[in-house]
């Protein structure tokens, strides 16, 4: 098919919650979900708490370990692709938590 007859269709969908228009790709999961970027985060948070955590709690220890191993592999790929972002995260985390693990330097003399 020639590109001269191809029409690039832009979807404009309104969020189910706040009625704000957004433009997802055609046939994507986000088009079917019907939620804007703001409410998508809230949806994922609720899904994680209400669906994934109870499901994960019911698994046997061996199955839980398989999930952990898979997540670790995905995380390693992300770190390899985003080294600078990961270093910034690690530095921020270090500075936020360094007081929690530091041994006490001075004793009270009273």
N, C-alpha and C positions, 0 to 999 in steps of 0.2 A: 504494500500500500504506500502510496506517495505521501510525503510529508506535507505537500500543499493542501491535502484534504483532511489533515489531522487537526482536530480542534482540541486545544488544551482547556479542559473544563475545570473551573475553579469552584469548589463547593463552598457555600457559605452556610454554616450550621449555627443554630442558636443554642447556647448552653441550657440544659434542662433546669438548672437551679437559678441562675442569675440573668438568663435571657441575653447574654452578651454574644455577639457574632464572632465566630472564629473560623479559620479556613484550614481544615485538615486535608490530607491527600485523599484522593478517591479510593474507596474500598479499604481504607486502613482501619485498624482497630479503634483509633481515635475518632474516626467518623461514626463508627457504630456505637461507641460509648456515649457520645452526646454531651460531653462535659468539657468546659474550657480548661485552660492550663491551671488556674487557681483551684478549681474544684476537683480536678484530676488528682492532685496531691492528697486532698482530703479523702477521696475515694480509695486510693491505694493504702492510705493509713488505716482506714476502717477494714479494708480487705485483709491486710496483714494481721490486725488484731483479732478479727472475728472468724477468719477462714484459715489462714496459714498457721498461726500459732496453735490452735486446737488440733489441726491435722498433724503438725510436727510433734506435738506432745504425745500423740497416740502411737507413734512409730517405735519400733524396737531400737535398742542401742546400735545395732549393726546398720540398720537403715538410716538412722540419724547420722552416723559417721559417713555414710555414702553421700548424703546431702552436703555435709560439711566439706568433704573432699571436693565435690563439684563446685561449691561456692568458692573454695580456696583457689581452684584452677582459674575460675572466671576473674577473681580478684587479681591473681598474678598477671593475667593478660592485660587487665586494665592498668596495672602499675607499669608494665612494660611500655604501654602506649602513652601513658601520662606521667612520666617521671618527674617533671617539674611540678605538676600539681600535687603529686604524692609527697614530694619533699616539702612543699609549702604546708601541707596538712600535718606532716610529722613535726615540723618546727613549731607550728601553732599549738599542737597537742603537747609538745614538750614544755613549752612555756606556760601553758595552762595548768599542767599537772606537776611541775617540778617541786612545788612546795609540799605536795602531799607525801612524797617519798623521801624527802631529805631528812636525815637524822638530825636530832636537836643538837645545836652547837653549844649552847650555854646553859648551865644549870642555875636554878634559882638558889641564891645564897641566903635566903631568909629562913 
